[in-house]
Amino acid sequence: MVSSFGEIFVAVLLLMLGLSLLVLGIFAAYFGSGKVRTFGIVLAVVGLVVWLVTYFARVALNVSIVSVIYNGVLYLVSAIVGAVIALLIFLAVLLKT
């Protein structure tokens, strides 16, 4: 299945948004209290809804969910590695001065 850059971008964006909202919602619901706990539960539910919308919209997006998840993990890992390298360079320069 051949997909354009825009279709893959939207699918990865939605999957990462859903994952982020789910993880942050669980974190807030577990560690929060009162309104923060309620807000965390709402975030987790919204994250699940975004994932479900992405799953059911995969036909309209013309993408394979497996390739999107693979690309999403690849993009995420490469972004983290790039950020860590930049941070190490920054710290090396900072500590040398």
Secondary structure, 3 states (H helix, E strand, C coil): CCCCHHHHHHHHHHHHHHHHHHHHHHHHHHHCCCHHHHHHHHHHHHHHHHHHHHHHCHHHHCCCHHHHHHHHHHHHHHHHHHHHHHHHHHHHHHHHC
